Amino acid sequence: MAYEYEGSVDYHGDGTKALEYARELLSARGFTVLPPAANQLWFTNSISYLNTKKQPLLMVSKGCITVTGSSLTMQAELGNLRSLVRFLVLLLGVMAIPETVIVAVIMVMVAKQPEMVWVCLLSVLPLPLILFGVPKFQGFITARALDAVLNEVAGAGPTNQYLGHRGYGGYEYVSATRLFGLPLVHIAMSPQSRGVAKGIIAIGDVAFGLVFAMGGFAVGGISAGGLSVGLIAVGGGAFGCVTIGGLAVGLLAFGGLAIGL
């Protein structure tokens, strides 16, 4: 299942030492680890899944490592992944509902082109992508990170931390989930130089979003910004199929200076 993990590796060493090493390793990753009890080690994650580090282990809410005979087993719940999916669905739902209503009203009452109402569906496209795609892809990436931790505890190799970065004097968040080579969510803002965000959903000084982009300069399927380019574009200058702005150029254009069909 997308929100659960279970992995096992062969281990022929001292079980007590393995659990002590696992305790140190997980503590260094920010987990709260209980003292080993018998042949088990329980751990919980108190770090928010909205942390700016691109760290798939943040998706883990709690877990347990067990030494049994010649095997080392880890079981974990990806509760934070479930919370992240709910948060993104709520966030995009709040944005998509008013946008869908506004575009529908424009199509039917202003443009008198009810046959173009299908364009409104573009506003809700990210929702099924997040609801079904994020658990699958992020679950896979988190499972790979947990495999790496388990292998290091067993002495088979070092963990891969998958760490991102935080820009000095600014803010950056890059989700660990990647689709089509792009992060699901990329937020980049910098007071010193332009923060460039590229992702499925992108928010930044300059934003390139496959589905949604918002920024001073925004390019995406749905875009909003000072200068925006997209299928649905809203901004001071808007260019696309359906555009709303001070200067609007598109198939359907509405604004102070509108150029359309």
C-alpha positions in Angstrom: 0.0 0.0 0.0 1.1 3.6 -0.7 1.0 4.6 3.0 2.8 1.6 4.4 6.3 0.2 4.1 7.9 -3.1 5.0 11.4 -4.1 4.1 13.8 -6.9 5.2 17.5 -7.7 4.7 19.8 -10.5 5.8 21.8 -9.8 8.9 24.2 -12.1 10.7 25.8 -9.7 13.2 25.0 -8.6 16.8 21.4 -7.6 16.9 21.9 -5.3 19.9 24.6 -3.4 18.2 22.5 -3.1 15.0 19.6 -1.5 17.0 21.9 0.9 18.8 23.4 2.0 15.5 19.9 2.3 14.0 19.0 4.5 17.0 21.9 6.8 16.3 21.2 6.9 12.6 17.5 7.7 12.9 18.2 10.3 15.7 20.6 12.1 13.3 17.8 12.2 10.7 15.5 14.0 13.2 13.4 11.1 14.4 12.4 10.6 18.0 13.7 7.1 18.9 12.7 5.1 22.0 15.4 2.9 23.7 15.6 -0.6 22.2 13.2 -3.0 23.9 14.1 -6.7 23.5 14.6 -7.1 19.7 12.7 -4.0 18.6 13.4 -0.3 18.1 10.4 2.1 17.7 10.7 5.6 16.2 8.4 8.5 15.4 8.8 11.6 13.3 8.1 15.0 14.8 9.3 17.1 11.8 6.7 18.7 9.6 6.2 17.3 6.1 6.3 21.0 5.0 10.0 21.2 5.9 12.0 22.9 3.2 14.4 20.0 2.8 13.7 17.6 -0.1 13.8 14.6 2.2 11.5 11.7 1.6 12.0 10.3 5.1 9.8 13.2 6.3 6.9 11.2 4.9 7.3 8.6 7.6 5.2 9.2 10.7 6.3 6.2 12.8 8.0 2.8 12.4 9.8 -0.1 14.0 13.0 -2.1 13.3 13.0 -5.7 14.4 15.9 -8.2 14.6 14.7 -11.7 14.2 17.2 -14.6 13.7 19.2 -13.8 10.6 17.0 -10.9 9.3 16.6 -7.2 10.0 13.0 -5.9 9.3 11.6 -2.4 9.2 8.0 -1.5 9.2 6.8 2.1 8.8 3.7 4.1 8.4 3.8 7.0 5.9 1.2 9.1 7.8 2.8 12.3 6.8 2.5 11.4 3.1 -1.3 11.0 3.7 -1.4 14.4 5.4 0.6 16.0 2.6 -1.9 14.6 0.0 -4.8 16.0 1.9 -3.1 19.4 2.3 -2.4 19.7 -1.4 -5.9 18.6 -2.4 -7.4 21.2 -0.1 -5.0 23.9 -1.3 -5.6 23.3 -5.0 -9.3 22.8 -4.4 -9.6 26.2 -2.7 -7.8 27.7 -5.7 -9.6 25.7 -8.4 -13.3 26.2 -7.3 -13.4 30.0 -7.6 -11.3 29.9 -10.8 -13.7 27.4 -12.3 -16.7 29.5 -11.4 -15.2 32.7 -12.8 -14.2 31.2 -16.1 -17.6 29.5 -16.5 -19.3 32.8 -15.9 -17.1 34.5 -18.4 -17.7 31.8 -21.0 -21.5 31.8 -20.7 -22.5 35.3 -19.7 -19.7 37.5 -21.1 -18.2 35.7 -24.1 -21.6 34.0 -25.0 -19.7 30.8 -25.9 -21.1 28.1 -23.7 -19.5 25.5 -25.9 -16.1 26.6 -24.5 -17.1 25.8 -20.8 -14.9 22.7 -21.1 -11.9 25.0 -20.5 -13.0 25.2 -16.9 -11.9 21.6 -16.4 -8.3 22.7 -16.7 -8.7 24.2 -13.2 -9.3 20.9 -11.5 -6.8 18.8 -13.5 -4.2 18.8 -10.7 -6.6 17.2 -8.2 -6.7 13.6 -9.5 -3.0 13.9 -10.3 -2.3 14.6 -6.6 -4.9 12.2 -5.2 -3.7 9.2 -7.1 -0.2 10.1 -8.4 1.5 11.5 -5.3 1.0 8.5 -3.0 2.3 6.2 -5.7 5.4 8.1 -6.7 6.3 9.6 -3.3 5.6 6.2 -1.7 8.1 4.6 -4.0 10.8 7.3 -3.3 10.3 7.1 0.4 10.5 3.3 0.3 13.8 3.6 -1.5 15.1 5.9 1.2 14.0 3.5 3.9 15.7 0.7 2.0 18.9 2.7 2.1 18.6 3.2 5.9 17.9 -0.5 6.4 20.9 -1.4 4.3 23.2 0.9 6.3 22.0 -0.5 9.6 22.8 -4.0 8.2 26.2 -2.8 7.0 25.4 -3.1 3.3 26.0 0.6 2.4 25.4 4.3 3.3 22.1 6.0 3.2 21.1 8.5 0.6 19.7 11.5 2.4 18.1 13.1 -0.7 18.6 16.5 0.8 17.5 19.7 -0.9 18.7 23.2 0.0 17.4 26.4 1.3 18.5 29.6 -0.4 20.2 32.3 1.8 17.9 35.1 2.6 15.0 33.5 0.7 12.7 30.5 0.8 12.7 27.4 -1.2 10.6 24.2 -1.1 11.1 21.3 -3.5 8.9 18.3 -3.1 10.6 14.9 -3.2 7.9 13.7 -5.6 8.9 14.1 -9.3 6.7 13.6 -12.3 8.0 13.8 -15.9 11.4 14.8 -14.4 9.9 17.8 -12.6 9.1 18.2 -8.8 5.4 18.1 -8.0 5.7 21.4 -6.1 8.5 23.9 -6.3 8.4 27.2 -4.4 11.3 29.6 -4.9 11.4 33.2 -3.6 14.6 35.3 -3.1 14.9 38.9 -2.1 18.5 39.1 -3.6 17.9 37.6 -7.0 15.1 36.1 -8.9 13.9 32.8 -7.5 13.1 30.5 -10.4 10.6 27.7 -9.7 10.1 24.8 -12.2 7.6 22.1 -11.5 4.2 20.6 -12.0 3.0 23.4 -9.6 5.4 26.3 -9.5 5.4 29.4 -7.4 8.2 31.9 -7.4 9.6 35.2 -8.7 9.8 33.4 -12.0 7.6 30.3 -12.3 7.3 27.6 -15.0 4.5 25.2 -14.0 3.3 22.3 -16.2 -0.2 22.6 -14.6 -0.1 25.7 -12.4 2.3 28.7 -12.2 2.2 31.8 -10.1 4.8 34.6 -9.9 6.1 37.9 -11.3 6.6 36.0 -14.6 4.5 32.9 -14.9 4.3 30.3 -17.6 2.0 27.3 -17.2 -1.2 25.5 -18.1 -2.9 27.8 -15.6 -0.8 30.9 -14.9 -1.2 34.0 -12.7 1.3 36.8 -12.3 2.5 40.2 -13.4 3.2 38.7 -16.8 1.5 35.4 -17.4 1.5 32.9 -20.3 -0.8 29.9 -20.3 -3.9 28.2 -21.5 -5.7 30.2 -18.8 -3.7 33.3 -18.0 -4.5 36.0 -15.5 -2.2 39.0 -14.9 -1.1 42.5 -15.7 -0.1 41.1 -19.1 -1.8 37.9 -20.0 -1.2 35.8 -23.1 -2.9 32.5 -23.9 -6.2 30.9 -24.9 -8.4 32.4 -22.1 -6.8 35.6 -20.8 -7.7 38.3 -18.3 -5.5 41.2 -17.6 -4.5 44.8 -18.2 -3.2 43.7 -21.5 -4.9 40.5 -22.6 -4.1 38.6 -25.8 -5.8 35.3 -26.6 -8.6 33.4 -28.2 -10.9 34.8 -25.5 -9.4 38.0 -24.0 -10.8 40.3 -21.3 -9.0 43.4 -20.0 -8.1 47.0 -20.2 -6.7 46.3 -23.7 -8.0 43.0 -25.0 -7.1 41.4 -28.3 -8.9 38.2 -29.1 -11.0 36.3 -31.6 
